[in-house]
Amino acid sequence: MVLDNRALREAVEQAAADEFVGTSEAITSLRTMVGQMAMLDLDVLIEGETGTGKEVMARALHRRSPRALMPFRAIRCSTLGESGLGDLFGHAGSAGNWLRALDGGVLFLAEVDALPAPLQARLLAYLETREQRQGDGPAGARIIAATRAALDTEVAAGRFREDLFYRLALLRLRIPPLRERRDDIPVVFAQFVREALDRTRRTNFAISAADRRQLLEHDWPGNARELRSYAFNAVLGLSRTITGKGNGDVRLSARISAYERSILIETLQHTRGKVSETCIVLGISRQTFYEKIAKHGLQLDSYRN
């Protein structure tokens, strides 16, 4: 428990300058892809379950792009009614609309799978017209669309235009859910603990054995949103009721292995990859340490940097 809380404090101090917190292979690869795609100045389709941070990713793409100084506007397509056509594209003879105001900026379309059919047709026409305007610099708004539904399935069902799908999916990014990157859960939790401490003006928090067990065993179907709520309740000392699917069917050996891996990661983060210090903290020999590093596929260099 002392080791857990020490590692948590370290994570709280270091987390969150980056938009994507974690050290897993999945999140490391995602950071690289975002950096590359941001500079390409092409439209992007972001796919991910609810709560995975699709708008966070869209804003990261904007901040790292040549359009960073231009405006960014987020629109939830499921809320666009009959007025959406005029708001997005303007009425006949009208000069005022969001896309015109965003010329050179970024329009983020959340829940693009819910975009009404008339707006799908107008968006496709806008993208085609914008491409004809391209010259020496950015012309028109860059479109970043996000969906939690599989758009190819929506196309097959006739609910989404196939030609628009291919226009939007020039670049595709998938955000993995927390259950696919369990190694990152303690650090993401630490980030939310820090936020909760700041918001509630509390000074400290100690992770309990029950919290540790939940972090390792729960599937977090609500992803970051669910984990954030859990962290705030933990800091406030409130009841933390977990709903939704867990992974209680996982064998004991798998749970022990996951716990061992998380302890190794947290200790390496605390010691910044120093082998001797890590062995002393964990009370193991260097030979055992290297065997466990190989077993769990950990790279020492990533912690030394």
N, C-alpha and C positions, 0 to 999 in steps of 0.2 A: 504493500500500500504506500509506503514511503517512496518507492521507486516510481509508482504510478503517478503520484501527485507531483513529484519533482519533474517528471517528463511532461506532465500536463502544463505546469507553470512555464516550462521552456517553450512548449508549443504555443501557449497563449502569447508569450513575448514575441515569438518569431512569425506567427501566422499573419497572413492576409495582406501583405503589400501586393501580392499577386492575386488576380481574380480567381484563379483555379488552385485551390489549396490541396496539397497532397504530394506524395512522392511515388505513387504507384506508376507502373509502366503505362497504364491507360491514360492517366492524367498528364504524364510527361509527354507522351505522344501528342495529346490534344494541344498542349501549349505550343509545341513545334508547329503543328498544322495551323493553328490560329495565327501565329506570327507570319507564316508563309502566305496564307490566304488573305490576310489583311492588306498586303501590299499588291495583290493582283488586281484589285479594283473591279472585280466581277461580282455578280449577284450570288448569294449564298443561301442554301437551304439547311437549316439547323433542325435535327431530329432528336427527340428525347422525351422521356416520360415527364409527367407533371412534377414540378419541384426540382428538376435537375439543373436549372439555371440557364435557360435558353436566352433570356434577355441579358443576363450578365455576359454571356458569350458574345451576343450581338454588340453590346457596348464596348467590349474588349476589341472586337474587330474594328469598330469605328475609331477608338482611341489610337490604335496602332497603324491606321491607314493614312494615306495622303490627304484624306478628307477630314482629318481629326478636328480641324478648326471650324468646320462647317456644322450646321445644326443636325441633331439626331431627334427623330420623333418616333414614338412607339404607339402602335394602334392595335387593339384587340379586334380581330375580324369578326368574332362572334357577337360583338355589340353593334356592328354596323347594320343599320336598318335601311329604309328607303332613302334616307338623307345621305347615306354613305357615298352614293355615286357623285353627288354634288360636292361633298366635302373633300373627297379624294381627287376628283378630276375636274370639278367645276361644271356649272351648267352652261348651256349654249349661250355664247356671247359674254360669258363671265370670265374675268381675269383672275379671280381669287380662288385658290384651292391649295390643299396641303402640298401636293407634289410640286406645284410652281414655287411655293415658298421654300421648299427644300432643295431647290436646284443646286446641285453640287454637294448636298448633304446625304443623309442616310434615312430611309424609311424602314422601320422594323414592323413587319406584319406578323403579330402573334396569332396563333391558331388559324393559320392561313387555310387550313382544310375547311374552315367554316365560312370562307369568303363566298358571298352569294354569286350565283351564276352571272348576272349582269356585270358585276364588278370584276369577275374573272376575265370576261371578254375585254373590258376596258383596260385592265391591267396589262393584258397581252398586247393590246394595241399600243399602249404607252411604251412598253419595253421595245417594241419594234421601231417605233418612231424615235425613241431615245438613241437607239443604235445608229440610226441614220444621221443623227446630229453629232456623233462622236468626231472630235477633231484632235487638236493638240492637247487639250486638257479635259477634265471631267465635265460631262454634260448630262443634265438630268440627275435624278436621285439614284443612289445605289440602293437596291432592294435587298434586305435581309429578311427572309421569311422563316418562320418556325412552326413546327407541327409536332403534336404528340401522337397523331394518327399516322399510319403508313400511307403516304400519298399515292404510292403505286396501287395500293388496294382501293383507295378512293377513286383513282382513275379507272380501274377495272370495273368498279360499280357504277361508273357514269356520273359520279358526283363532283368530279374535278376534271378540268380540261387537260388532256394529255399534252397538247402543245404548250400550255402554260407551265405544266409540271417540268418539262424539259428545259424551258427557259429559266425557271427559278433554280433548277438543280444543276446549274453549271458547276458549282462547287457544293459538296455535301459534307456536313459535319454531324456526327452522332455523339451525343453526350452520354457516357455510360452511367447507369444508375449506381447508387451507393453499394448495392449488394454485389456488383461486379468489381468493385474496388474497395474491399473491406479494410485494406491496410490504411486507407485514407480517413476512415470514419473517426478515429480518435482525434486526428488533427483538425478535421472539420468541426467536430464537437468542441474542441478547444477554442476555435475561432468564435463560435457562438457563445461560449462561456464568457469570453472576453467582452463581447458585445453586451451580454446580459449584465455583467458586472458594471460596465460603464453606464448602461441605461438605468440600472437600479441603485447606483452609487454604493455598491458593496465593494469590499476590499479583497475578499478571498473566498475560495471555494475548494473543497476537497472532494475528489471523486470517491464514491462509495463502491463497495464490492458489487452491489446490485446494479449500479450504473455501468460498471465495467462489464458485467455479464450481459446487460441489454445491448451495449454498443457492439459486442462481439456476436451475439446470437440473433438479433432482430434483423429482418430484411429491409426495413425502412422503405415501405412502398411509397410513402409520400416524399422520399428523398430529403433534400436539404430543408424543405419547409417543415417536415415532420421532425427532423433532428434539431432544428432551431427551437421549435416549440418545446421539445424535451429538455434542451439545455436551459431555457429560461425557467421552466418549472423546477429543474434541479437546483439552480442557483437560488431560487426563492424558497426552496424547501417545501414545495407543494407536491401533491400526489402526482406521480408520473404514470398515468395509465397508458399502456401500449395497446393499440388496436391494429388490426390488419395481420397479414401473414408474417410468421416468424420462421426460423429454420430449425424448429425443434426436432425435425427428423434427421438432423445431421448426426453422424456417429460421434461418440465421445472422443475417439482418437483424432477426428477432424477438428473438433472444438479445441482440444488441447494443443494441436499443431497451430491453429489460428492464434491462440493466446500466446504461445511461445514466440511466434513470428512478430506479433504486435509488440511484445516486450523487447525483443531484439531491436526492432525499428526505433522505438522510443528511446532506448538506451543509446543507440548509435547517434540519434539526433542530439541527445544531451551531451555526449562525449565528442561530438563532431567527428566520428569515425576513428577515434584513437583506440587501437586494439587493446593495448595494455590496460588503459583505464576502464574500458568496457568489460574486460575479463575480471577486473577487481570488483566492479559494481555487481556483476552477475554471479561472481564466485565460481567461475569455471576456468579450465585450462585453455591455453591458446589452441591446442589441438581440437578440443571440443568446440571452441568458438568457431574455428574455420569449418568444421564439419557442419555446424548448424547454419552458418552463412551459405554454404553450398546447398544444403538441404532446402532452404527457403528461397534460394535464388536472389540473394541480396548483393548489391554492388557497393563496396566500401567507398569508392570515389564519390558517389552521389552524396554521401554524408560529410565527406571532408570538404566539399565545395560549399 
